[in-house]
Amino acid sequence: MGVKFRAALIAVFCCCMLGAAVAQDDGPVQRIPVDKNAPPPKETKPPRSDQAGPDESSSKDTEIDISPPAGDLKDHPGADLDTGDSEFTPWNPFKAMKSVEVGDYYFKVENYPAAISRYREALEYKPRDAEATYKLAAALEKSGDLKGAMQDYEEYLKILPRGPYADKAHKAIDRLKQKGIRTTQAANVPK
């Protein structure tokens, strides 16, 4: 019974396929009579929507205004993305995390310029990253850039006033004040 059933199944399948093939046939090709005395067709270029110049969009009427609304910068301070740089680094927390890890290695082996570079790279990928900001401040302090360290310690306290490095940042700010470094801005952060 198994062999007969398989043979019948194959026969039904073949019939279905043959029926589908016949159904797709368009029939005989119809030939349109052609006048042999007619002139050859003229060469025409595809139509254009307008006669725009090479530096002008052919869809001038469909341009969308993407400028911010009036008063937007006042309503949303700090939201402007124009940093003056011509390059834009996309937000990527994974690359930022990796840059902090590499910066930690350089900090551990006392290669402070390399650590500073990697912490700044982390801040390019993830601006206002509290950990990278604190560690950048510590590396700047070790390298002798005390004003930069003061700025970044204060920035860390703005980002995370009660964060894991807040006590260390407050102590570092006090230490830098004793060395004569003044705060660059009034750090209104709770201790």
URBELMO-V413712 format. One record per helix or strand. SS is the DSSP state (h for helix, s for strand). FROM is the first residue (numbers start at 1). TO is the last residue. Records with the same first field share a line. If there is no record, write none. Layout:
SS: FROM-TO  FROM-TO
This chain:
h: 2-24  60-62  72-75  93-108  112-125  130-143  146-159  166-178
